Amino acid sequence: MKQKIVFMVINMNIGGTEKALLNLINEMPKDRYEITVLLLEKRGGFLEAIPDGVRVEYVTEYPAIKKMLHHAPHRTILEKIRAGKFIQAFNLTLLYGVAKVKKERSLYYQYVLKDVAPLQTNYDLAVAYAGPMDLITYFVAKKIQATKKAQWIHFDIDKIGFTKHFAKKWYPQFDKVFVVSAEGKAKFIDKLPGLQSKTAVFLNTISPTVIQEEAVKGPGFQDDFTGIRILTVGRLTMEKGQDLAIKALAKLIDAGYNVRWYCVGDGGARKEYERMVDHHGLHDHFVFLGADANPYTYMKDCDIYVQPSRHEGYCITLAEAKILKKPIITTDFTGAMEQIEHGKTGLIVPVAAQQLYEAIKQVINHPELIDEFSLNLAQQATHRHTEWWKMKQLL
């Protein structure tokens, strides 16, 4: 009889967390496990990439409660007053006040999710995979019945809205807390030392064979540019630092370098970044390629790969660029030094446009570095990063 496992995420947008989930699922023997992906939203460029045989389910009530979950409570209260729902507004005001005094946001989740029935299936393992996200944690803890439960942490908890009080109450209800880098684990244990015994590193799953196969399938660059191609892959958000890339590019162009910077990804900051490109006069130099489920042809064909992120958990695009032996320049976010050896397989710089500019200039002015970094990466063992056995121990 197959064991039942459910992974809960927000949606299947094209991003590192979702890619890591797909890679992990592909590693799991389908003849032994019945896998379900539970989504809050039915959207995302990776929806079609979910393997055949994997169940996909949705929290059907989510569209109706999304505003309450993501808007400030006072805004929801005002909307209810305007709609003449005075009793609901009063109850919500009282609840919000109590939750704020007690620093207990789960009281608010309890109210908002009161009409969401628990899942009917009893699972062997339930995973709050999109973490740390308090709503996902609370839902898995309260609305899913499972013999064992695991909490994932994909991001730098010093940089995002990590709620220590919430985590201190709810994370002990999970059998395991997986963090995607050793540095990230250290930060987590520093905040919650009482959870050290149940916390472990679980590197994002990477398949070199799949990446190398996909790298020859896509169309790749379609322009006739003959200079230095720089590539960045990631959602267009302040977190990923494309604004730093635009500023660094402006400096390179002003200095006379023949470069073009390509950006694979989409996101909420695109319009702002397009305005930055306009402001710096970089229309012919910074190219928005949009979201692409297969960025590997671009990676294979670029000259330099740059990861300008302000923070990460375990940067999966950095790991993918390594597999394709690209010379890499990355900012010094959590986990970067676990992937790149500064001066040997790439350059690690502070999170600043000036430092990115100086590093790119160094590589362009010393082309032997491109060959050196690529050769050193080629000499490293490239193997499938899979730590499925760590999860298997919970079953």
N, C-alpha and C positions, 0 to 999 in steps of 0.2 A: 504494500500500500504506500502511495506517495506521501511524503511529508509536505505540508502546506506552509508556504512562506508568503508574506505580503510586505511589499515595500511601499511606503507612502512618500509622495513628493507633491509639489505644488502643481506642476504641469510638465510638459516635455519640450520646453523651449530648448533651442540649441545652445547648450552651455556645458561647462565642465562637470558639474554635478550630474546632470542628465547623461552625459557621455560616460562617466564613470559607472553609473548604474547599468547602462546598456552593456558595457564591457563585462561587468560582474555577472549579470544575468546570463550572458553568453558562455561564461565559464561553468555554469552550474548544470550538472547532468539532468536533462529533462525527463529521463526515465525514472528518476528518483525523487524529483521535487515538482510539486504543482505550484507554480509561481504566479502571483497576482501583483500588478502594479496599480495602486490606488492613487488617483489624481483628484486634486481639488477642482481643477479646470480641464476641460476637454480642448486643449490647444497645444501647439508647439511643433516646431519643425522636425522633432525626433519622434513624433507619434508613429509615423510609418516605419520607423526603424526598430520598434519593439518586436522582438522575435516571434515568429509563429508559435502558437501553443501557449503563450503567456497570456493570462487573463488580464484585461484592462477594465477597471471599474472606476466610478466617479462618485464623489460626494454630491449627489443631485441637488441637495439643498444649498450648496455653496453660493450659486449666483444670487439667491435671495438674501443671503446674510453677509455677502462680501463687503458691502459698504459699512456695515456695523463693525466688522472686524478690522477694517483698514482705515476708516475715517476716525478722527479724534472723537471720543465719546460725546463731548459737548455739541459737536456738529450733528451727531445722530439725534441727540436730545432735542435740539432746535427743530430738526426736520419733523420729529414726531409731534411737537407742539404746533407747528404750522399745519400739520395734517389733522389736528384736532384729537390726537391720541394722547390725552393728558395723563391718563392712568399709566400708560406705558412709559411716558416721559418721566413721571414721578418715580416709578419703580426703577427705571434706568439711572436716574439721578442719584437715588439712594444707594443703589448697588455700586455705582461708580465711586461715590464718596467712601463707602466702606472699603472697597478694593484699594483705593488710593491710600487710605489711612493704614490699612493692614499690609500694603505693598503686595497684594495678592491678586495679580491679573487673572489668575485661573477662575476667580469668581465671575469675572466678566465673560470668559470663555464658556463657563457653565451656563450662564444666562443666554448667550447668543446661540449656543448649540443645543439648547434644551429640547428642541423639536427634531433634532437629528438622532435617529435611532441607532443603537450600536449595530455593528456589522453582524450578520447572522452566522457567518462561518466561524468556526473555532480553528485557529491557526496553531501550528507548531512554533512558528517564529513570526513576530511582527516587528518591522523595522521602521523607525522614524528616520528616513534616509535624508530628507531635506533639512539638515540641521546645521547649526542650532536655529530652529524656528519654533518659537513657543507654541504656536497653534498646532503644528504637526505633532510635537511632543505630547501636548495635552490630548489630542485626538487619539493617538495610539495608546496612551495610558488609560483613557476612560471609555473609548468607543470601540476598541478592538479587543476581542478575547483571544489570548494566545498563551501557550505554555511558557514561552520565553520571549523577551522583548529586548531590542537593541536600539541604542541611540547613536546617531552619526553626527560628527562635527566636521564640516567641510571648510570652514572659514576661520580667519584669525579672530579669536574672541576679544582681542584687545582693540580691534578696529571696527567691529560691527556692534549692533545693539544687543549684546549678550546680557541677559538678565540673571545675575548671579543668584538673587533671592528665589526666582522661579526655578532655576536649575537645581538649587540646593534642596528644594522641596520635591521636585518631580523626577530628577535623574536617578535618585536611589531606587525608584520603582522599576528601573530597567536592569536587566541582568548584565548588560555590557555597554560600555561607552567606547565607541571606536573614533579615533582622531586620525586624520589623513597624513600627518607628518609628526616626526619626533619633536620638533620645536613646538608644534601646536599642542601636542600632548603635555609638554612641560608647562606651557602657559595655562592649560586647563587645570592641571593638578595644583599649580600655584594658587589658583582661585578656589578650588574645591579639593583640598588635600584628602578629605574623607572618602573620596571616590577613587583613590589611587589603585586600590586592589582590583577594581572592576574596569579600569581604563586601559586600553591597548591601542597601539598604532596599527592602522589598516590602510596601507598604501592604495591609492587608486589603481584599479586594474588597467593594464596596458597590454595590447597585443601587437608586437612589432610586425608580425606577418600580415595582419589585416591592414595596418597602416601602410606598409610597403606596397601591398596589392592595390589599395585605394589610390595611392599616389600616382599611379599610371592611368587611372580611369578618367579623371576630370579634364576639362578643357584647359585649365590653367590660365596664365596671363594671355590676353587677347590683343594687347597693344604691341607696337613695334619699338618700344623703348629699349635703348641700348646701354643705358647707364647702370648704376648700382640699384638693384631692387631691394628695398627693405620691406619686411612683412611683419604685421602684428595680427594675431587672431584672438578675438574675445568680444564679449558683449560691450556695446557702447555705453559705458557707465563711468562715473568718476572713479569708482573702485578700480577699474581696469587701466586707467591712466592714459587714454588716448589723447587727452588734452596736452599731456607732457610730450607725447610724440609729435603733435602738431607744432608745439613751441620749439622742440629740438630740430625739427625739419626746417622751420623758418631760419634758424641759425645756420644750418648746413647750406641752404640755398643762398643766403646772404654771403656766406664764405666762398661761394663759387663751386660747390660740389654738384656733380651731375647725378642726382639721386631722385628716386621716386618712391614714395612710401605708400604701401597698399594695406588696407585694413579690412579683414574679413570679420563680419559680425554686424549685429544690429542691436538697437536698444534705445532707451529713453533719452539718452544724451545726444542722439544723432543731430538734431536740429541745432543744438548749441555748438556742436563740433563743426557743423557746416558753416555756421556764422564765424567761428574762429578761422576756418580755412579762408573764408571771404576776407576777413580782416587782415590776414597776413598775405593775401594774394597768392595762395598756393593751389589754385584750381588745377593747374597742370602737374602738380607735384604730389598731392595727397589724394588717393583714390579710395572711395568707399565702395567696396565690392559687395556689401550686404551679407546677410547670413547665408552660410553654406554648410550643409551637413558633411561635406567632404572637402575640407580645406587643404588636404595633403598634397595635391598637385601644386598648389601655390607654395607650400612649404618646400617641396622638392626643388622647385625652380627659382626660389628667391636666392639672393646673395647673402643677406644677413637677416637673421630672425631676432626681433626685439620684443621683449615682454616688459612693458612700462608700468605694470600694476602697482597700485598703492598698497594693496594687501591681497593675500591669497591664503588658502589652506594648504593644498597641494596642487600646484599649477599643472594641470594635465596637458595643456598645449605646450608647455616647456618640455615635458617628457616626450611628447610626440615630435617636437622639433629635434630633440636629441637623437631619436631613432632614425631620422632622415639625415643625420650628420651635418646639420646646419651650424655655422658659426653663430653663437648666441650672445646677445647682450641682454641682461635682465636687471631689474631693480632688486633691491635687497629686501624682499618680503619674506614672510614666514615660509620656511621650507626651501628657499632658493639655494641655500648653501648645501642642502641635502641632495640637490640635483646637479649643480654646476660647481666645478672646481675652478675658482677664479684664476685666470691667467693660463689655464691649461685646457679646459674645455669650453671656455667662454669668459665673459667679463661680468662681474656683479658690481653695480654702482648704487649710490644713494638714490632715493626717490626724488629726482629733480631733473628738469629739462636740461640744465647746463651740463650735468654729469652724463646724461644720455648722449648729448651732442659731442662731448669730449671723447666718450668711448667709441662712438660710431666713427668719428674723425680718426681716432687711433687705428681702428681696423682698416679703414679705407686707405690711410696713408701708409700702412704696413700690410700689404696684401698677403704677405707670408703668414700672417696671423690666421687668415681665413683657412689656409691649407693646414696650418698647425692644429687649430681647433677641430677641424673636421677629421683629421687623421687621428687625433687623440680620442675623439668620440668613437671612431670606427674600431679602435683597439679595445675599447671597453666592451665588456660582455653585454650584448643586447638580448634580453630574455623576456619572456612573458611575465609581467608583474601580476601575479595573482596570489591573493592571500585568502582565498575562499575557505581554506581549512580552518582559519580562525573563527569564521562564522559557523562552520560545520560543527565545531566543538560545542556550540550551544544546543545542538539538536540531539 
